[in-house]
């Protein structure tokens, strides 16, 4: 019994001295406008299945589908930051819940300040902890 009592602390100390192998996690890459202009992206972490999209062109324009309407505007992207300026939309009507979702999507999009890529994902985020994850449209 005495040996068992000595063995447990020794195993604990031995385990504390070993270093766990660290698996590198995929770190997002800083995005430039050239990295993202040839693709459209579908929002996946909020309102999944609604077909909400975003895209960019090499002239600094942002565009996409917000549920009922198309939107477009200007976006400045540099060194992993994004500044989305005023957005305009078409004026299609629809169910009230779709209109509410559209307004929420566009307002959240305008609050994003950081942009990164991780594989086929485009990640927009801000310092308030809000995050929008888009996947490259196939």
Residue, then its C-alpha position, 0 to 999 in steps of 0.5 A: x500500500x505504501x508503494x502505491x501511495x509513492x507511485x501515484x505522486x511519481x507518475x503525476x510528476x513524470x507526467x508534468x515533466x513531459x511536453x505534449x506534442x503541439x499540433x499546429x492549428x490552421x491560422x487564418x491568412x491576411x487577405x488582400x483584395x487580389x486574394x478574393x476577387x475571383x470568388x463569391x462566398x456564402x455565409x455559413x455560420x449565421x442564417x445557414x441555408x439562406x443563400x446570403x453571399x458576399x463578393x468583391x472585385x478588383x475596383x474595391x467594390x463589395x456586392x452580394x445577395x442579402x436574402x431578398x435583394x442584391x446589395x453593392x457598395x465600396x470596401x477598402x481592404x488592406x493588411x487584414x482589415x476591411x472597411x465597408x462603406x455605405x451599401x445600396x440594395x435593390x428594393x424587392x419585397x418579401x416576407x417580414x422575417x426575410x426583410x428583418x434577416x436582410x437588415x440584420x445581415x447588412x448591418x452586421x456586415x458593415x460592422x466588420x473590421x477584420x478579414x482573413x482566409x482559412x482554406x476556402x473560408x473567408x472570415x470577417x470579424x470585429x473587436x466586439x467578437x462578432x464573426x461571419x464565416x463564409x465558404x467559397x461558392x462552388 
